[in-house]
Amino acid sequence: MRFPENFLWGAATSAHQTEGENFYNDWWEWENKGKIGEPSGDAVRHYGLFKEDFDLAKFLNHNCYRFSIEWSRIEPEEDRFNEKEILHYKEVVEELKIRNLEPIVTLHHFTNPLWFIKKGGFLKKKNIRYFLRYLERMVLEFGQDIVYWITINEPVVYVYNSYFRGIWPPGERSLIKTKRVFKNLIKVHIEGYEIIHKIYKEKSWQKPKVSIAKNFRIFSPCSYKNYLLNRFSSKIRDKLFNWLFLEKIKDYLDFIGVNYYTRESVRFKLPLGDECKNLSHEHIKRKNSLGWQIYPEGLLEISRLLKKYNLPILITENGTTENYDSDYWYFLREHLRYIHLAIKEGINIFGYIWWSLLDNFEWDQGFKAKFGLIEVDRITYRRKIKDFSLKFSKICKYNTLNG
């Protein structure tokens, strides 16, 4: 199974999950108020060890790397941009370029500066200008070396967990606020997209490729009881979680970034349906160590549905946390097999990025979830490549999946 020439192979991280000591954002405050089991603390010290980590990515034959810039480091106080931190991220980009790793930059990956949140964050339409000001500064600083920009990582997941379920900061549980932030983030992306393209045109830089990293999952109605009602809720969740945001921004995308992990069994519950946690009655082939259903076919199903947009597709995240190396390899191999089938059908998928390069801080899951290609000792911070990652390395090197 050979992949297209110049296919992108790599892994992803986000700043807060890996860097450590991001004192000035809402997640740091949330953790230190005891809202989750364990704080991020030093995370995996990627801020200081990024060169070593990039060496490992190069050793694994990657040719791209997706990472996020931490807004709260760049602008820890309103109107005060930290030049030292800008230089740090410039060094990050430079070191990636030295290793021929294509930088894919995410500007918002769930975290916000505390000063921004105290102003109401994305709840207030007038606050959008603060994020766009940061975006513009980052594009001016880094644009000459960057082709791929992700404005927002998983905007629907952010809105749902932060403003509907209340399990992420700021811990709101309001349908009205959920709708308001949802609407404002659409505006954030559209205006951000236009700013990026305007700057590149004015500077005569290579044309940028701008998108979001959109989380998709397969929603299936629970077949145990109330099937028709469950089917109704399944369709609602599919529309709201998978398609509504994308439909609103479809004319402001140069490609579609796809984050895909799992299939969800849905039971009826107003207003948005709910995940059915009792899976004893369903035939589930595999689940990972978090209990997520492993459904590789879903990537092909999603890719087929995305074909109508006539845009290239980049798998910006796909990965799992497992107890056994063989299960990681099964997950990787099967998802790549379905990606290859999609490409054979004429779907333009131009890259695959594993989540994550490193075992790291996984938000409300803490450090128990091990998504990394590379294990990190939590005491010494020593890195160790997992066995399945070496098999992935051969795929990256030869651009081929055998078997």
Secondary structure as UniProt FT lines:
FT   TURN            5..6
FT   STRAND          8..12
FT   HELIX           15..18
FT   TURN            23..24
FT   HELIX           26..32
FT   TURN            33..34
FT   TURN            41..44
FT   HELIX           46..59
FT   TURN            60..61
FT   STRAND          64..68
FT   HELIX           71..74
FT   TURN            78..79
FT   HELIX           83..98
FT   TURN            99..100
FT   STRAND          102..106
FT   HELIX           114..118
FT   TURN            119..120
FT   HELIX           121..123
FT   HELIX           125..127
FT   HELIX           128..142
FT   HELIX           143..145
FT   STRAND          148..153
FT   HELIX           155..159
FT   HELIX           160..164
FT   TURN            169..170
FT   HELIX           175..203
FT   STRAND          209..221
FT   HELIX           227..237
FT   HELIX           238..243
FT   HELIX           244..249
FT   HELIX           250..252
FT   STRAND          256..267
FT   TURN            270..272
FT   STRAND          274..275
FT   TURN            280..281
FT   TURN            289..290
FT   HELIX           297..306
FT   HELIX           307..309
FT   STRAND          313..317
FT   HELIX           325..344
FT   TURN            345..346
FT   STRAND          349..355
FT   HELIX           363..365
FT   TURN            366..367
FT   STRAND          374..376
FT   TURN            378..380
FT   STRAND          383..385
FT   HELIX           387..398
//
